[in-house]
């Protein structure tokens, strides 16, 4: 690595002809040594009362060496002693600079290429306060210091990440240093970072491996995304199919509802017709029933009269039979009464006869009683053991054994 500092492009102040329209074309032309003019000093006019300032530049006028301020683009009246002292571009200017031997955080020397974009906002302040040559020197110093500070904060493994980045810190540093001179920086970009070969090779391999890993990850993510998209598409198709089926089912449902309403209407019509026919049949049936009822009433009245007549005949017959039966019963009961009276008289006569013969029959009856008692004692004796219990048992035995006559007397009395 070349350890010397060098400038890829530098800004200069350049003299030009008094023809300002041709002089403005010099802005933006890069010389062979990489320099670009940002300040033009036109030669003094020899004649003419008007000055034409081209578009896109700012001119600073002077009258006999005295500052007259800035003049906007256009044609202006100017005596011969009034001249254009400086011309600066209004468009943005680009400045490239290489900073070599920048140590990283782990002391690896790198080379950094930086591109700065700036614009002159105050031509008088820039031309009289700084100038092109001092701007070039100051740009190198401030830019190099800022780049070295930025590189010192990173490791050599990630120093490549500085490429393509716009550093806000670098912009802030540059604007802080140059704003007072009428210059504002609008962009700063690290265009390239170079490592030593002995470091760049392995780091490049590591970077390549990391890149391959990233590519594999991206490929895997892409395949996963394809599968997800395919699944999403399949799911979407299924959803659309389901929605279509739901729509068809809904249409079928609506059709069935319409058919149901139609059938319901037809059934209502049939119901009304059936009701009308039933009412007609009912009215006809009621008339027939009423006619039958009248006929039945007439027939019933006729049968009633016939039954009444038959019942009257039967009742009269039964009354006559009952009267005959009652007469016969009356005659028979009178005969039975006479017969009963006669039997009563016979019984009375027999009773009177028995009362008259009672005294003569008394001894015969006493003998019959003693014989009955004797037979009773005999039966008791033949029956085996006799158990007589109770408080009156002793008196009963004594009366039976000791005084037979008293026992017989009690039997007679009973």
C-alpha positions as CSV (number, residue, x, y, z in Angstrom):
1,X,0.0,0.0,0.0
2,X,1.3,3.5,-0.9
3,X,1.6,5.3,2.4
4,X,1.6,8.8,0.8
5,X,-1.5,10.9,0.7
6,X,-2.9,11.9,-2.7
7,X,-6.0,13.6,-4.0
8,X,-8.1,12.0,-6.6
9,X,-9.7,15.4,-7.4
10,X,-8.9,18.9,-6.2
11,X,-10.6,22.2,-6.5
12,X,-8.9,25.2,-8.1
13,X,-9.4,28.8,-9.0
14,X,-8.9,29.5,-12.8
15,X,-8.8,32.5,-15.0
16,X,-11.0,32.7,-18.0
17,X,-11.9,35.1,-20.9
18,X,-14.2,38.1,-20.5
19,X,-16.9,36.2,-22.5
20,X,-18.9,35.1,-19.5
21,X,-21.3,32.8,-21.5
22,X,-18.3,30.7,-22.7
23,X,-16.6,30.9,-19.3
24,X,-19.5,29.3,-17.5
25,X,-18.9,26.1,-19.5
26,X,-15.6,25.6,-17.7
27,X,-17.5,24.5,-14.5
28,X,-17.6,20.8,-14.2
29,X,-14.7,20.1,-16.6
30,X,-12.1,17.8,-15.0
31,X,-8.5,18.4,-16.0
32,X,-5.9,15.7,-16.7
33,X,-4.5,16.1,-13.2
34,X,-7.9,15.6,-11.6
35,X,-8.5,19.2,-10.8
36,X,-11.9,21.0,-11.3
37,X,-12.5,24.7,-11.2
38,X,-15.0,26.1,-8.7
39,X,-14.0,29.8,-9.0
40,X,-13.5,31.6,-12.3
41,X,-11.8,35.0,-12.6
42,X,-12.9,36.6,-15.9
43,X,-10.5,39.1,-17.6
44,X,-11.4,42.8,-17.7
45,X,-13.7,44.0,-20.4
46,X,-12.4,46.5,-22.9
47,X,-15.8,47.9,-24.0
48,X,-19.5,47.5,-23.5
49,X,-22.2,48.9,-21.2
50,X,-24.0,45.6,-20.4
51,X,-23.0,42.4,-18.6
52,X,-24.8,39.1,-19.1
53,X,-24.5,36.7,-16.2
54,X,-25.2,33.1,-17.4
55,X,-27.7,30.9,-15.7
56,X,-26.4,28.6,-12.9
57,X,-23.7,30.8,-11.6
58,X,-23.3,33.6,-9.1
59,X,-21.1,36.6,-10.0
60,X,-19.4,39.1,-7.7
61,X,-18.9,42.6,-9.1
62,X,-16.2,45.2,-8.3
63,X,-16.0,48.8,-9.3
64,X,-12.4,50.1,-9.5
65,X,-11.5,47.3,-7.1
66,X,-14.3,48.0,-4.6
67,X,-16.7,45.2,-3.8
68,X,-20.2,45.8,-5.3
69,X,-21.8,42.5,-4.1
70,X,-23.4,39.6,-5.9
71,X,-25.2,39.9,-9.2
72,X,-28.0,37.3,-10.2
73,X,-28.2,35.7,-13.7
74,X,-29.4,37.9,-16.5
75,X,-28.3,41.1,-18.5
76,X,-27.4,44.1,-16.4
77,X,-26.2,47.6,-17.1
78,X,-22.5,48.0,-16.1
79,X,-20.1,50.7,-17.1
80,X,-16.6,49.7,-18.4
81,X,-15.0,50.2,-15.0
82,X,-17.4,47.7,-13.4
83,X,-16.0,44.2,-13.9
84,X,-16.9,40.6,-12.7
85,X,-14.4,39.7,-10.1
86,X,-15.4,36.1,-9.4
87,X,-17.9,33.5,-10.7
88,X,-18.9,30.5,-8.7
89,X,-21.4,27.7,-9.7
90,X,-24.8,27.3,-8.0
91,X,-25.0,23.6,-8.6
92,X,-23.5,20.9,-6.3
93,X,-19.8,20.0,-6.7
94,X,-18.3,16.6,-6.2
95,X,-15.0,16.1,-4.4
96,X,-13.2,12.7,-4.1
97,X,-10.4,12.0,-1.7
98,X,-8.4,8.9,-0.7
99,X,-7.2,8.4,2.9
100,X,-4.4,5.8,3.2
101,X,-2.9,4.0,6.1
102,X,-6.0,4.4,8.3
103,X,-5.6,2.1,11.4
104,X,-8.7,0.1,12.4
105,X,-9.7,-0.8,15.9
106,X,-7.4,-3.8,15.8
107,X,-4.5,-1.8,14.0
108,X,-5.0,-3.1,10.5
109,X,-4.1,-0.4,7.9
110,X,-6.7,0.3,5.3
111,X,-7.3,2.7,2.5
112,X,-10.6,4.6,2.3
113,X,-12.0,6.4,-0.8
114,X,-14.5,9.1,0.1
115,X,-16.8,11.2,-2.1
116,X,-18.2,14.5,-0.8
117,X,-20.9,16.6,-2.4
118,X,-21.0,20.2,-1.5
119,X,-22.6,23.5,-2.7
120,X,-21.5,27.1,-2.3
121,X,-24.4,29.0,-0.7
122,X,-22.7,32.3,-0.1
123,X,-20.3,33.3,-2.9
124,X,-18.9,36.5,-1.3
125,X,-18.2,34.7,2.0
126,X,-16.5,31.8,0.2
127,X,-14.4,33.8,-2.2
128,X,-13.2,36.5,0.2
129,X,-13.0,34.3,3.3
130,X,-11.5,31.0,2.1
131,X,-10.9,30.7,-1.7
132,X,-10.4,27.6,-3.8
133,X,-6.8,26.8,-2.8
134,X,-7.5,27.0,0.9
135,X,-10.7,25.0,0.4
136,X,-8.7,22.2,-1.2
137,X,-6.2,22.1,1.7
138,X,-8.8,22.4,4.4
139,X,-10.9,19.7,2.7
140,X,-8.0,17.3,2.8
141,X,-7.2,18.0,6.4
142,X,-10.8,17.9,7.8
143,X,-11.8,14.9,5.7
144,X,-8.7,12.9,6.6
145,X,-9.2,13.5,10.3
146,X,-12.9,12.5,10.2
147,X,-12.2,9.4,8.1
148,X,-9.4,8.2,10.4
149,X,-11.7,8.7,13.5
150,X,-14.5,6.8,11.8
151,X,-12.2,3.9,10.7
152,X,-10.6,3.7,14.2
153,X,-13.9,2.9,15.8
154,X,-14.5,-0.3,13.7
155,X,-12.8,-3.8,13.4
156,X,-11.2,-4.8,10.2
157,X,-13.7,-7.7,9.8
158,X,-16.5,-5.2,9.4
159,X,-14.6,-2.4,7.8
160,X,-16.1,-3.4,4.4
161,X,-19.5,-2.4,5.8
162,X,-18.4,1.2,5.5
163,X,-18.7,1.0,1.7
164,X,-21.7,2.7,0.3
165,X,-22.8,4.2,3.6
166,X,-23.6,7.8,4.0
167,X,-22.1,9.0,7.3
168,X,-24.1,11.6,9.2
169,X,-21.1,12.1,11.6
170,X,-18.8,13.0,8.6
171,X,-21.4,15.4,7.3
172,X,-21.8,17.1,10.6
173,X,-18.0,17.5,11.0
174,X,-17.7,18.9,7.5
175,X,-20.6,21.3,7.8
176,X,-19.4,22.4,11.2
177,X,-16.0,23.3,9.7
178,X,-17.2,24.9,6.4
179,X,-20.6,26.5,7.1
180,X,-18.9,29.8,8.2
181,X,-17.3,30.0,4.8
182,X,-20.6,29.8,2.9
183,X,-20.3,26.1,2.0
184,X,-22.7,23.3,2.9
185,X,-22.1,19.6,2.4
186,X,-25.2,17.6,1.3
187,X,-23.8,14.1,1.0
188,X,-20.8,12.0,2.0
189,X,-20.2,8.4,0.8
190,X,-17.4,5.9,1.3
191,X,-16.9,4.6,-2.2
192,X,-14.2,2.0,-1.5
193,X,-12.3,0.3,1.3
194,X,-9.0,-1.5,0.6
195,X,-7.4,-4.0,3.1
196,X,-3.8,-5.4,2.8
197,X,-3.6,-8.5,0.6
198,X,-2.6,-10.8,3.5
199,X,-5.8,-9.7,5.3
200,X,-8.1,-9.2,2.4
201,X,-7.7,-12.8,1.1
202,X,-8.9,-14.6,4.2
203,X,-11.4,-11.9,4.9
204,X,-12.7,-12.2,1.4
205,X,-13.0,-16.0,1.9
206,X,-14.9,-15.5,5.1
207,X,-17.0,-12.9,3.4
208,X,-17.6,-15.3,0.5
209,X,-18.6,-18.0,2.9
210,X,-20.9,-15.6,4.7
211,X,-22.3,-14.6,1.4
212,X,-22.8,-18.3,0.4
213,X,-24.5,-18.8,3.8
214,X,-26.7,-15.8,3.1
215,X,-27.4,-17.1,-0.4
216,X,-28.3,-20.5,1.0
217,X,-30.5,-18.9,3.6
218,X,-32.1,-16.7,1.0
219,X,-32.5,-19.8,-1.3
220,X,-34.0,-21.7,1.7
221,X,-36.2,-18.8,2.5
222,X,-37.2,-18.5,-1.2
223,X,-38.0,-22.3,-1.3
224,X,-40.0,-21.9,2.0
225,X,-41.7,-18.9,0.5
226,X,-42.5,-20.8,-2.6
227,X,-43.9,-23.7,-0.5
228,X,-45.8,-21.1,1.6
229,X,-47.1,-19.4,-1.5
230,X,-48.1,-22.8,-3.0
231,X,-49.8,-23.7,0.2
232,X,-51.4,-20.3,0.4
233,X,-52.5,-20.7,-3.2
234,X,-53.9,-24.2,-2.4
235,X,-55.5,-22.8,0.7
236,X,-56.9,-19.9,-1.3
237,X,-58.2,-22.3,-4.0
238,X,-59.8,-24.4,-1.2
239,X,-61.3,-21.2,0.3
240,X,-62.6,-20.1,-3.1
241,X,-64.0,-23.6,-3.7
242,X,-65.6,-23.6,-0.3
243,X,-67.0,-20.1,-0.9
244,X,-68.3,-21.3,-4.3
245,X,-69.8,-24.3,-2.7
246,X,-71.3,-22.1,0.0
247,X,-72.7,-19.8,-2.7
248,X,-74.1,-22.8,-4.5
249,X,-75.6,-24.1,-1.3
250,X,-77.0,-20.7,-0.5
251,X,-78.5,-20.5,-4.0
252,X,-79.9,-24.0,-3.6
253,X,-81.2,-22.9,-0.2
254,X,-82.9,-19.9,-1.8
255,X,-84.3,-22.1,-4.5
256,X,-85.6,-24.5,-2.0
257,X,-87.1,-21.7,0.0
258,X,-88.8,-20.4,-3.2
259,X,-90.0,-23.9,-4.0
260,X,-91.2,-24.2,-0.4
261,X,-93.0,-20.9,-0.6
262,X,-94.5,-22.0,-4.0
263,X,-95.6,-25.3,-2.6
264,X,-96.9,-23.6,0.5
265,X,-98.9,-21.2,-1.7
266,X,-100.3,-24.2,-3.6
267,X,-101.1,-26.0,-0.3
268,X,-102.8,-22.9,0.9
269,X,-104.9,-22.8,-2.3
270,X,-105.7,-26.5,-2.0
271,X,-106.5,-25.9,1.7
272,X,-108.9,-23.1,0.8
273,X,-110.5,-25.2,-2.0
274,X,-110.8,-28.2,0.5
275,X,-112.3,-25.8,3.1
276,X,-114.8,-24.5,0.5
277,X,-115.6,-28.1,-0.6
278,X,-115.9,-29.2,3.0
279,X,-118.1,-26.3,3.8
280,X,-120.3,-27.1,0.8
281,X,-120.4,-30.8,1.8
282,X,-121.1,-29.7,5.4
283,X,-124.0,-27.5,4.3
284,X,-125.4,-30.3,2.1
285,X,-124.8,-32.8,4.9
286,X,-126.5,-30.4,7.4
287,X,-129.5,-30.2,5.1
288,X,-129.6,-33.9,4.7
289,X,-129.2,-34.4,8.5
290,X,-131.9,-31.9,9.1
291,X,-134.1,-33.7,6.7
292,X,-133.3,-37.0,8.3
293,X,-133.9,-35.4,11.7
294,X,-137.3,-34.2,10.6
295,X,-138.1,-37.7,9.2
296,X,-136.7,-39.3,12.4
297,X,-138.8,-37.0,14.5
298,X,-141.9,-37.8,12.5
299,X,-141.0,-41.6,12.7
300,X,-140.2,-41.2,16.4
301,X,-143.5,-39.5,17.1
302,X,-145.3,-42.2,15.2
303,X,-143.5,-44.9,17.1
304,X,-144.1,-43.0,20.3
305,X,-147.8,-43.0,19.7
306,X,-147.8,-46.6,18.8
307,X,-145.7,-47.5,21.9
308,X,-148.0,-45.4,24.0
309,X,-151.0,-47.2,22.6
310,X,-149.4,-50.6,23.1
311,X,-148.3,-49.6,26.6
312,X,-151.8,-48.5,27.4
313,X,-153.2,-51.8,26.2
314,X,-150.7,-53.8,28.1
315,X,-151.2,-51.7,31.2
316,X,-154.9,-52.1,31.1
317,X,-154.4,-55.9,30.6
318,X,-152.0,-56.0,33.5
319,X,-154.4,-54.0,35.7
320,X,-157.2,-56.4,34.9
321,X,-154.9,-59.4,35.6
322,X,-153.7,-57.7,38.9
323,X,-157.3,-57.1,39.9
324,X,-158.2,-60.7,39.2
325,X,-155.1,-61.9,41.1
326,X,-155.8,-59.6,44.0
327,X,-159.4,-60.9,44.2
328,X,-158.1,-64.5,44.2
329,X,-155.5,-63.7,46.8
330,X,-158.1,-62.0,48.9
331,X,-160.4,-65.0,48.8
332,X,-157.4,-67.4,49.5
333,X,-156.3,-65.2,52.5
334,X,-159.8,-65.1,53.9
335,X,-159.8,-69.0,53.7
336,X,-156.4,-69.2,55.4
337,X,-157.6,-66.8,58.1
338,X,-160.6,-69.0,58.8
339,X,-158.3,-72.0,58.8
340,X,-155.8,-70.4,61.2
341,X,-158.7,-69.3,63.5
342,X,-159.9,-72.9,63.6
343,X,-156.4,-74.3,64.4
344,X,-156.0,-71.7,67.2
345,X,-159.3,-72.9,68.7
346,X,-158.0,-76.5,68.5
347,X,-154.8,-75.6,70.3
348,X,-156.6,-73.8,73.0
349,X,-158.8,-76.8,73.5
350,X,-155.8,-79.1,73.7
351,X,-154.1,-76.7,76.2
352,X,-157.1,-76.7,78.4
353,X,-157.2,-80.5,78.2
354,X,-153.5,-80.8,79.1
355,X,-153.9,-78.5,82.1
356,X,-156.6,-80.6,83.4
357,X,-154.4,-83.8,83.1
358,X,-151.2,-82.2,84.5
359,X,-151.6,-83.5,88.0
360,X,-151.9,-87.1,86.9
361,X,-148.8,-86.8,84.7
362,X,-146.5,-85.3,87.4
363,X,-145.2,-88.6,88.9
364,X,-144.6,-90.1,85.4
365,X,-142.5,-87.0,84.5
366,X,-140.4,-87.2,87.7
367,X,-139.6,-90.8,87.0
368,X,-138.5,-89.9,83.5
369,X,-136.2,-87.2,84.9
370,X,-134.5,-89.6,87.4
371,X,-133.9,-92.1,84.7
372,X,-132.4,-89.3,82.5
373,X,-130.1,-88.3,85.4
374,X,-129.1,-91.9,86.0
375,X,-128.2,-92.4,82.4
376,X,-126.2,-89.1,82.5
377,X,-124.1,-90.4,85.5
378,X,-123.6,-93.6,83.7
379,X,-122.3,-91.8,80.6
380,X,-120.0,-89.7,82.8
381,X,-118.6,-92.8,84.6
382,X,-118.0,-94.6,81.3
383,X,-116.1,-91.6,79.8
384,X,-113.0,-92.1,82.1
385,X,-111.4,-89.3,83.9
386,X,-113.5,-86.1,84.6
387,X,-111.8,-82.8,85.4
388,X,-114.0,-80.2,87.0
389,X,-112.1,-77.0,87.8
390,X,-113.0,-73.6,89.3
391,X,-114.3,-72.3,92.6
392,X,-117.6,-74.0,92.1
393,X,-116.2,-77.4,91.2
394,X,-116.3,-78.9,94.8
395,X,-119.9,-77.8,95.4
396,X,-121.0,-79.3,92.0
397,X,-119.4,-82.7,92.9
398,X,-120.9,-82.8,96.4
399,X,-124.3,-82.0,95.0
400,X,-124.0,-84.7,92.4
401,X,-122.7,-87.4,94.7
402,X,-124.2,-86.4,98.1
403,X,-127.6,-85.1,97.2
404,X,-129.0,-86.5,94.0
405,X,-132.4,-85.2,94.6
406,X,-131.2,-81.6,94.7
407,X,-129.4,-82.0,91.4
408,X,-132.5,-83.5,89.8
409,X,-134.5,-80.6,91.3
410,X,-132.2,-78.0,89.7
411,X,-132.4,-79.8,86.4
412,X,-136.2,-79.8,86.6
413,X,-136.2,-76.1,87.5
414,X,-133.9,-75.4,84.6
